Amino acid sequence: MTARDAAVVVAMAAMLGCETAPPDESGIPVGLMLSYTGYLAANSVNSERAVLMAIEAGNLAGGASGRPLRLLAKDTRSDPRKVARPTQELLDAGVALIIGPDNIDLVSELRMLLIDHVVMLPNLNTSSDLLWKPPHWFVLGANIGRVACELVQMAFADGRKTPLVIMNPNGYNSSLGWDLANRYGLRKVVLADDQKSTKESIRPIISSTEDSFVLAAFPPSAASLVSALTAAGALDASHWYLSPPLHTPFFLGSIPRGALTGAHGVAPGTVAAAADFLQRFVERWHDEPLDDAYPSYDAAALAVLAVQRAIARDGMVPPGTGMAVHLIAVSRPGGVPVRWSEISIGLELLRRGQEIEYIGVSGIIEFDAAGVTPNAGTRWWTIADGAFADTPRATDCR
């Protein structure tokens, strides 16, 4: 057991009120892959906490037919070159399924290793359109095309005609920048992940003839750019449109205060009851949930419910891709609606042989034949008074 595994086991034991009890080796292992170190590390613990909340709710309700679920977490290190080994360790542990990893480049690296296993991808950085994925890899959240459409319509609604795309060259932002450039004909400038913006590097942006800017970048490089443009007196916040990875307090706290007041952006959607989830999350962790926390909770809740359905129907947790049919079943319309806060009710119904439809905190989750959620929503936001604020939206993006 690695130090990371031990930490998760201790956290689970503490939540279940048995701090001194040893881990239950008869528990059903569920894999979690997050970038706890490296350039993607900022949001990982927050996402893990959401996953733990769903696992905790399931275990407090008796687990899957009396068997607890056991979370095994591994660090991807934000590095495709180092992600195969921890993934293989999860497979060797016999996990029922894997939640994560949290970046499209990592997923692509693991394609062949995980080709015959069930994977759930709730993180924003993996909601983009993969070049190819099997249908038993389940993606939660709006895809890249939907987000690109929202950003363009947002700019057009403000009377902008020719946005310039400023993008990082990899991961989610690379896919988003490619879609904006190729689908809408927008010119793009590439901003390296590890590059600190200087007077020289911002010159192509300052001298551009475009009337607005779409910033599709990760928080560190985006913050450096904003700071450099602010120092040069070349930042008009009302002309800026920000990609979903920038909807995070880390970014807002890394830029000069007031620098982007009036800028707009797009974020993943949530249901009205998300305010209740936020309150529970704050009470549990003394921290606010970030955007990835909502679908991460849903992914873990679906895993709990699907494992229970598998045991109730088949008497076992099926290997390989066998869990896929059960994940689809617990999210399919037609069963008894079970909200995100009603995992215990869902487990009891499944034990009785009834079908359920899980209603997530990130919205209605209905996987199609390709394992994606085509009806996933988004929301618009702006920066005002040093904070993010949701704004009304009207769009025909799908």
N, C-alpha and C positions, 0 to 999 in steps of 0.2 A: 504494500500500500504506500502510495506517494504521500508527501506532505499535504498536497492539495486534496487528495482523497480523504485523509485523516481530518482535515479541517471541515470538510463537508459533513462527514459522519458526526463529528462533535457538534456542529451546528444543528443537525437534524435531531440528535439526542437531546440537546438543550430545548429545542422547540417542543419535543414530545414529553418533556418533564422528567427525563430519565438520564440526567447528565452522567451518572456513573455506570449506566448499563452499557455492556459491550454491544457493538453493532450486530443486528440480527442477520446472520449469513443466509437465512432462508428467505430473506427479503428479495423482491424482484428488482433487479438492477435496471436503472434508466440512465443512459449516458447523456452527458452535457459537455459540449465543447465551446469554450469561450476564450477570447484573447485576453488573458489576465495580465500579460506582459506584452511589450511592443507598442507600436504606434496606435493600435486599436483598443488599448487597454482602458480608456477612460470610462466606458459605460458597462464593462463586463460584470463587476460586482453588483451593480444595480439590476441587471438582467437576471443574474443568479438568484438574487433575493426574491424576485417575482416567481421564479421557478420553484424555489423552496416553499413559498407560501401555498402554491397549489399542491405540492407533494405533501406538505403538512396537513392541509385540509383533507386530503384523501386518507392519510394514515389515521388521523383523528376520527374519521368516520369508519374505521375498521379495515382500511386498505382494500385490496382486491381479494374478496372472499376470505378475509382474515389474514392475508399475507401483506406485510408492509411493503411499500416501495422504497428502494434504496438508491439515492442519487450518487452517481459517480461522475465527478467533474474532472476535466482535463484542460490544460493550457495549450492553446495553439501557438503561443508566442508571436502571433501576428505574422507568421513566417511560413509560406507554403513549403519551404525546404525542410521544415521541422515538424510538420503536422501529421505525417503518416504514422510515426511511432506511437504517439498517444492515442490515435484513432484505433490502431491495431490492439492496443491494451484494452480498450473498451470492448472491442469485438471478442477478444480472448476471455473477457469477464462475462460474456453471454448476455449483454444488455438487450432488453426487449426492443429498444429503438434508440436513436440518437437525436438529441435536440442540438442543432448547430452543425457546423461552425458558423461564425458570424461575419464572414466576408466572402465575396464571390470568388476571389482568387484561391482561397483555401478550399472552397467547395470544388472548384474545377480540378485542383490537384488531387482530390480524394475520389474523383469520379469512378475510377476502376476499382478502388478498394471497397467502396460502399455500394457498388452496382447492385448487389443482391441483398441489400439491407434497407430497412425503413428509416428515413431521415426526415426530421421536421425542421424547417428553416423559418423561424419567426423574426429574425433580425432584419432591420431595414437594409443593411448592406447585402442581404441575400434575396431580397424581394424583386431583384431585377430579373430579366429574362435570361436564363442560362442558355448557352449555345445548344445544349441538349441535356435533358435529365429524364430519368425514368419516372413513370407516373406514381411510384411509391415513395418519391421524395415530395414532401408536402410543403408548399410555400404559403406563408401567411402574409397578407398585406398587398397593397396596390403595386402593380408592376411599374417598370421604368416608363413605359409609354404613357401611362396614366399621369404620372408625376410630370413628365416633360410637357404634356398637354396643359396641365394645370398652370405651370410656370409661364408658358407662352400666353395662355388666355389671361393670366393675371397682368402681364405686361401690356397686352393689347387693350385690356379694360382701362388701363391708365393712359392710353393714347400713345404708347411706345410702338415703334414700327420695326426697329432693327437692333434687337439686343445682341450684345457680345457675350459669348459663353467663356467664362474663366474656369478651368477645370483641372483637377488632379488627373494624372495619367493612369490610375489603376482603381480597381474596386468599383464600388457603386457609382462614384462620381464619373469615372471613365465611361461606364455604360450610359449614364444619363447625358453626359456631354456628347457622346457619339450620337445618341438619339436626337438631341436638339439640333446638332449640326446636319445630320443626314435627312431627318424627316422635315425639318423646318428651314433648312438652308442657312442657319446662323453661323457666322464666323466664330472660331474658337481660338483661345490662347491657352497653352498648357502651362500649368503651375506645378512644379515638382513638389512631392510630399515633403521632402526634407530641405527645401530651399527657403531661406529667409529672404523676404522681399527687400529689395534695395532700390535706390534711385534708378539704377540701370534696368532692373528687371520690371519695374512698373511703367517704364517709358512707353512700351507698346500699348498699354492700357490708357494712359493719359492722352496719347496722341491718336487714339482711335476715333473714327468718325461715327461710330454707333451711338444711338441715343439712350442706351440703358445697358445694364449688365446682369447676367445670370451667374451667380457664384456657386459652382458645383464643386465644392472642396471639403476636405476634412478640417475640423476646427483649428489645429495648429498652423497649417499653412494659410488658411483663410484669415486667421487673426493677424498673422504677420503682414499679409497683404493690406488689410484694412488699416493697420497701424502706419504702414509706410505711406499709403495714400492720404491718410489724415495728416501726417507730418508734412506732406507736400502740398497740402491745401487743395487736394484734387478729389475730394469725396463728397458727392451729392447723394445723400442716403436715399432720397425718394426715387432714385433711378436704379436701385438695387433690388434684385430678386434672389432669394436664398434657397438652396436645396435642403431637403429634410435633414441631412446629417448636421446642419448648423442650428437646428432647433434644440439646443442644449445649453444649460447654464454655464458649462465649461467655456463655450465659445463667447457667450455674452460677457462673462467675467474676464475674458482675455483681450478684449478690444477696448480702446479708449472710451470712457463713459460718454454716452450720447452720440458716438460716432455714426451709428446706423439707425438712429431714431427716425422712424418713418419707412424703413425698409420692410419689404414683404417677403413671405416665404410659404412653403407648403410642408405639411407634416402628415403622418399617418392618422387615420380617423379613429375615433373612439365613440362609445355609446354614451348616452346621457348619464347612465349609472357609473361612469368612470370616476365621477367625483367621490363616490362611496369607496371605490378601490383605492383612490389616492389617499383618502383618510385612513383606511386600514393599513396601507403601506407605510405611511408616516408614523402611525402608532406602533407598528411592528419594528421599524428600522430607524426611526428618527431621521429620515431622508425622504425626498420626494421621488416618485417613479419617473424615469425618463421615458421617451417614446417607445423604446424597445421593451420596456418592462410589461406593457399591456399585452402584446402578442406573445411574449415569452411566458407569461402566466397562462394564457390560453393554450399554448402548445403543451405545457406540462399538465394542465387540466384535461385536455383531450387524451394525453397519454394515460393518465390515471383511469379515465373512464373507458378507454379502449382496452386496456389490460383487463379490467373487470369484465367487460363484455366477452373477451376472448376466453377467460376462465369459465364464465357462466355458460357459454355456448359450446366450447371445445374441451373444457376441462384442463386447459394448459395455456401457457404463453407460447404461441407458435414461433418457430425460428424463421430466419431469412426475411422474406417479404410478407409473411403471414399476418402481421399486425395491420397491414394496409387496409384490408377489408373492414376491420373493426374501427379504425380511425374514420373512414368514410361513413360508416353506419352511425356513429355517435354524433356526427355533424350534419347528417342528412335531414331535410325537412320531412315531417310526417310523424315523428316520435313525440313524446311528451317534452315540451320545452323545459329546459333546465338552464337557469342563469349561471353566470360565472361564480356567484356566491352560494350556489346550491349543489356543490359537488356531492355532499352527503346524500341528498335526495336522488341525484343521478345514479350513484352507486347502488342504493337500495332498489331502485327501479330495475336496473340492469341485473341485479341478483335474482329478481323475480321473473326475469325473462322478458321484460318489457323493453321497447325501443325508446330512445331519447333523442332530442335535438339540442345540442349544446349551444347556448347563446353566449358568445364571448364578451369580455370587457372591451375588446377592440372591434366589436361589431358581430354581425351574423357571419358565421364561418361555414361556407358550403363549398367543399372541394369539388371541382369538376373532374372529368375523366383524365385530365393531365396533371391533377394534383395541385392546382392553383385555386385561388379565391378571386374569381373575376369580379365579384360584387364588392370587394373591399373598398372602403371609403378613404377619403383624405379630408384635410381641413386647412383653411388659410389662416395665416397669422401675421402680425406686424410687431415691430419693436416700439414700445411706448413707455416712457417713464422708467427706463432701465430694466424693462421686463417684457416677456412675450405676452401677447394678448390675441385671442382668437378673433377673427373678423368674419362678417357675413360673406357668403360666397354664392356665385351663380355660374354654373359651368355645364357644358354638355359632354365633358370628357368621360370616357368609359375605359 
